[in-house]
């Protein structure tokens, strides 16, 4: 097989196939007397295994797994796969904790503590975050504290503190700003946590999709190690 044959199979450029060969993603590639690379069915299987691994574990980890395989270090490759599964499990646990915490925060009675008129430093200390983080969240449109007339100092009421707490928890869960904005907008508009639950459900679906991709990748790698399609 020529580089272009593998490139068409993978939907990448011929240069990318050469890069895969040089990086050890593909097994050693013999050359013709004229110096051209010559690929065969084993290279095709390796390419398919790498693509499946990239879909489930990410390109960097997939590359490391294939390099370990081709270095004769299959136990190392399996350890990397185990680490990927462990990371996914931790993300599931974190998501569950995030959902429970957000439900609790969203259900808080904002007429209770804390008091109104808190300054930014007080809110930062109350939440255990930096004042600079609160400013960043405000500039991203996530927080909308009032400004004192004349001094223009920020003042935070109970609802503002609740929103800031939700942002802090969501950022710990690695939610991007646009998704956090949807959650907060939904909460402010409806007074409920429907948008919050939708965000959690969406993330759960993403993790399920990744777990499925990992399963498919493991099957593809197993087939490659045993010389099967």
C-alpha positions, -999 to +999 in steps of 0.1 A: +000+000+000+011+036-007+009+065+017-020+079-003-039+046+001-037+048+039-045+085+037-077+079+019-087+052+043-081+075+073-094+107+057-061+125+064-032+138+042-003+117+030+020+139+051+000+129+082+005+093+073+043+099+071+041+117+105+023+087+120+051+064+107+078+087+120+061+091+155+057+053+160+019+054+157+024+029+129+048-001+130+082+002+113+078+008+076+100-008+051+111+011+020+113+000-016+147+000-034+138+035-047+133+047-011+095+049-010+076+037+021+057+005+017+027-002+038+007-034+043-024-047+061-007-044+095-002-007+090-039-004+081-049-022+112-026+000+133-041+031+117-076+020+125-066+012+161-051+046+165-081+064+152-104+044+175-081+052+205-080+089+196-118+090+196-120+075+230-089+086+248-077+117+229-049+120+203-020+124+228-029+093+248-037+073+217-002+082+203+015+071+235-004+038+236+005+030+200+041+040+206+043+017+236+028-012+216+054-007+188+082-005+214+072-039+226+058-025+258+023-038+258+019-037+296+027+000+294+001+005+268-025-013+289-015+009+319-022+040+299-056+026+289-064+019+326-054+055+334-078+067+308-107+047+323-098+058+358-099+095+346-133+089+331-145+073+363-133+103+383-151+127+359-183+107+365-179+110+402-171+147+399-202+152+377-224+135+402-211+157+430-214+188+409-250+180+401-259+174+438-241+206+448-257+227+421-292+214+430-285+224+466-273+259+456-301+264+431-326+255+458-313+280+484-336+306+497-319+339+486-338+358+513-316+341+539-279+347+544-257+362+533-267+398+537-271+423+509-245+448+500-214+426+502-182+440+486-162+419+462-136+410+487-162+397+512-178+376+485-145+362+474-136+353+510-171+338+515-168+315+485-130+308+488-121+322+454-100+352+442-116+386+437-100+385+402-120+354+394-152+373+403-142+401+380-134+376+352-168+360+356-184+394+355-166+404+323-178+371+308-214+381+315-219+355+342-223+378+372-242+411+373-235+428+406-249+463+412-227+493+414-229+519+442-239+554+430-209+576+430-182+552+441-191+526+415-181+499+440-196+465+433-222+453+457-235+417+459-269+406+471-280+371+481-289+361+446-255+374+433-237+353+458-258+322+449-249+328+412-212+332+420-212+300+441-228+282+411-202+295+387-174+284+411-188+249+413-193+247+375-158+259+368-145+232+391-164+208+369-147+222+338-179+237+323-172+264+297-185+299+301-212+296+274-228+266+291-226+282+325-243+313+311-272+291+298-276+276+333-276+309+350-299+325+325-324+296+329-322+298+367-328+336+366-356+334+341-375+305+356-364+306+392-358+268+389-330+244+380-343+230+347-313+245+327-290+232+354-303+197+350-301+200+312-264+209+315-257+179+338-276+156+315-257+168+284-224+162+302-235+127+313-243+119+276-209+131+266-192+108+292-213+079+281-203+085+245-167+086+255-170+054+274-185+037+244-157+050+222-132+036+248-149+002+246-147+003+208-110+014+209-101-015+233-117-040+209-098-025+179-065-025+198-071-061+209-077-071+173-046-053+162-024-071+188-038-104+177-034-097+140-072-096+132-093-071+114 
